[in-house]
Amino acid sequence: MDLVGGKLNVMKKILFVIDKIELKYFEFNNLVTNFWLIKEFLENRNEVYITTIPNLLLRGDTAYTKCYETFADKGNIFYKDVKIETAINDFDLVMFRPDPPVDIDYINATYIFDFVSTKVVNSPRAIRDFNEKLHSVYFKDLMSDNMVTSSLKDIEAFLALHKQIVLKPLNRCFGSGVMYLYEGDPNTRTIINTMTNNETTLIMVQSFISGVKRGDKRVLTLGDKVLKYCVKKLPSNDDFKFNTHNDNFISGEELTSQEREDFTPVAKKLNSLGIPMAGLDVIDGKIIEVNVTSPCYFIKEINNYYNVNLEKEICDFLLTESLLSL
């Protein structure tokens, strides 16, 4: 423990469970939320380790991980290429942030954490129980019309009612597999059958919101509150949705007072479920998705647009949360 600025500063041992592709491109990857959080933790003299789902293990009822120690140098982050086996309960805080798809390997990883008492953000059990598309309907009053189904007949009826619709797989991210349909599209049945694997796989179906052409807002929650910082994700030239993370397709954006009022109960509900960090995708005030697995906080962009250090606010919150769990 150190006394810093008159306040008790407790050095923490922190584990990040990250995606395999993120481990491959770990250094210099400042588009990734984890980059900023790890860098902030390290610069405040915490110990930070990284691992991936295949490096988790359970011996009896004790959860372990084979992990890598990270370090900061000249404003960047790196890791030592030596695996260290450690009991997960030896960490003070775990950040569980692998990317979807939420497949059987992902689900099995959440089971490992059923045997962990350390504070984990977001709760793997909560992530397992919360589908980013389907459970958005907890907030149905803030959504456009929608349904979850595998039925060709139901989807065709929904299309006839709304004229333009969007179809989404339930377990992917970053716009992967999302399709747009308009009434009269000659490929309608082919697209529906492909999306539903010939009526055997449930999908989310939503009425199309024309405002998507102007982009969707990423509304960020942290604990019980909605952050005042926001970005707009713009569709690429050849698509109706955001699917390219670079400065050409991201702009600064303001949240209206009505949006902050509407989405604060959403933040409180998510936090009560064990999901203190989430990203709401919003078009024209309507939630189209609730990102809970590894929500991108667009820290680089928000810092530039608002002249803030968002990573500090997040890390201070996380350290407070881990202390409260002791």
N, C-alpha and C positions, 0 to 999 in steps of 0.2 A: 504494500500500500504506500502511496505517495501523497503528499499534500501539494496540490497544484492550484494556484490562484485562490487559496483559502478554502478549497473544497477537497474532500477526501476522494482521491482518485484510485480506484481499485483495478489493478492490471488483470485482464481477463485472458483466458485461454479459449479461443473461438475456433469452431470448425465450420467450414462451408462445404456443403454437398452440392457440387456443380455439375454441369453437363459435360459429357465426354468431349464434345467439339470445343467447348470453352477451355477445357484443360489443354487441348492441342494448341490453341491460340491464346494462351493465358496472358503473356506479356503484351503491353502496348494496346490492349483491347479496351479503349476508353469509351466505346459505345455500350459496354455491358455494365449493368448496375453493380454487379459483384466487384468489378474493378475498383469502383469508387469507394465502396464500403470497406473492402479489404485494405485499400490504401489508407483510408481514414483511420481504421483500427490500428494498423501498423504504425502510422505516424504518431499515434498516441501511446505507443509502446506496449500494445497488447500482442500476445502471441496468436498468430493466425495460421491455420492449417487448411488444406483443401483435399477433398476426396471426390470419388464418383460412385455411382450405385454399385458397379461390380466389385468395388473395394470394401463393401460392407459385409460383415459376417456376424454370426450368432453362435456362441459356444455355450451350450446349456441355455441358461436364461440371461446371459451376459452379452451385450452388444459391443462389437469392436469395429474399428475401421483401420485399414491400411491407408495412410495419408502422407501428404507432403507438407513440409514447413515452408511458409512463404516469407519473403522479406522485401523491404522497400529500398530503392536505390535511385537517387537523382530523379525523384518524381515518378518513378515507375515501380511496378511490382514484378517479382520473379518468384520461382519456387526451387527448392533444392531437390534434385532428382534422386532422392533416397527415400524409400518407403519406410514409414514408422508405424508399427502396430500399436494402437492405443484403445483402451476402453472408452466408449463414447461418453460414459458418465464422468470421465475425467475432465471433460470440457465444461466450461461455465455457460456456454451458449452455442447452439447449433443453428446455422442458417440452412434450411432445407430448400434448395433452389434448382433441382434438375428441371430441364424443359420437358414439356409433353413431346411425344404422345404419352398419355397415361395408359400404358399397356401393362401386361402382366408383370414385366420386370419392375416397372415403376410401382405397381401395387405391392409386390413382394418387398420392395425396399421400405415402404411405409410400415409393413408388419414388423420389420426389425426395430423400428422406433417405438413399438408397443412395449418394449423392454428397456426403454430409456427414461430416466427421471429428470435429466437435464432439460432446461428450457429450450424448446425448438420452435423456430419461426420460419415459415408458418407451420402450424401443427400438422405433421404428416397424416394423422388420423382425420383431421378436419379436411385436408386436401383430398384424402381418399373418399370422404363422404360428400364432397362438394364438387359437382361437375360444372365447369366454367360456363357451359352453354345452358344445360338443363336447369341448374339451380338458380340461374338468373331470375327465374320466375318467382322466387321469393319476393321479388320486387316488381311484380307484374304491373302495378299501377304506374311504374316508371318505364315500361317497355312498350314497344309496338306490339300488335297482335302476333301471336306465335302459337306453335304447337310442336310436340315431339311425337313422331310417328314413323312407321316404316311402310305405311299403306299408300300404294299408288293412288287409289281412289280418293283417300283423304287429302293427299297433296294436290291432286288435280282440282278438287273442290275448293281448296284454299287458294289456289292460283286463280280460279274462275272468280272468286270473291274479291281478291286484292289486285289482280291484273299483273302485278310484278312482285316477285318473292325472292328470298335468299334461302339457300339450303346449306347446312353446315354439318360436318362430322362432329361427333360429340367429344372426341378425345385428342384433337390436334390444336396447333397454335399458329400464330403469325399468318392467318388467312389461308393456311394450307387446306386444300380441298373444298373451299367455299365456292358455291356456284350461284349464279344469278339466272332467273327464268322470267320470261314475260309471256303473257297469254298469246297463244298462236305460234310460239317458237316451235319449229318443226322437229327439234330434238328433245321435246319435252319428256316423252316417255323414256327415251334412252338415258337422259340425264338423271331422271328420278330412279330408274332401275339401277343405274351405275352407283348412285349415291347410297341407295338402300340395299345394295347387293341382292337385287330382285326380291325386295320386300322382306328381307331377313335382318336388317340392321336399322336400329333406331337413329333418326337424325333430328336436328333442330330445323324447323321451318319458320321463317319470320317474314312479315310483310316488308317490302322494300321501302326504305326511307330515302327519298330523292336527295335530301341534304348530304348524303354520303359523297356526292360529287364535289362538295366543298371541304370534305375531310371529316374525321371524327376526333373528338377530344379525348385525351387520356386524363381522366380524373383520378387523382392519387389519394388513397386513404392511408392513414397511419394511426393505429389505435382507434380511438373513438372520433377522430376528426378527419375532415377533408382538407388536404393541403391547398393553400391558395395558389400554388404554382400549377401551371397546366401547359400542355403542348397540344397542337393540332397535328394529326397525322394525315397527310394528303395522299390521295390515290395516285398511282403511277400512271404514265401516259397511256398504257395499254391495258389497264385494269380499272375496276370500280372501287378497289380497296387498297389500303396501305399494305405494301409488301416489300418495301426497300428502305432499310434504315440508313439514310444519309441525309445531310442537311438540306438537300433539294426538296425533300418530301416531309419536312418537319418545320413548323413555325411556332412562335410563341402565341399564347392564347389566354384570354381572361375568362375566369369563371364568373357567371352572373350571380348576384346575391340569391336569386331563386334556385339556381343549381346547387349552391352550397347548402341552402336550406333543405332542398329535396334529398341530397345525397348524404347528409350527416346521419340520418337514421340508418342508411345502408352501411356506413362505416361502423356504427355501433353494433348493428346486427352481425356483421362479419367478425368484428373483434370478439364478440361474445361466443362465436363459434370456434375461436382459436385461429382466426385469420386477421392479424393486425396490419398486414401489408397486402394491399390489393390495388389493382388498376381497373377502373371502370372505363369501358369504351362507350362513348356517348355521342349520339347524333341528334341534333335538334332537341336536346333535353331528354332524349330517350336512351336508356341503357340497352346496348345490343349484346354485351358480354361482360362478365366479371372475371378478370384475370387473377388467379390466386396461387398458381403453381410457382412461377418465377417472374412475377410482374416486373416489367421494365419501367424504371422511374425516370428515364431520359435525363439523367443527372447532368451529363455534359451540356446538353442543350438548355436545360432549365438554368443552370449556373450562368451560362452565357446570356440568356434572355433577361434574367432578373438580377444579375450581379449578386448572387448568393452562393452559399456553400451548402447545398441541400444534403450532401452526404454527412455533414456534421450533425444536422438536425435528426437524420435517420439513425445514425450511430448512437447519439446521445439517448434517443428513445429506446433503442435496443439494449443498451447497457443498463438503463433504468429498469427495463422489463426483466432482465436477467437477475438483477439484484432483488427485485420484488419476489422472484420465484424461489429465493434461498430460504 
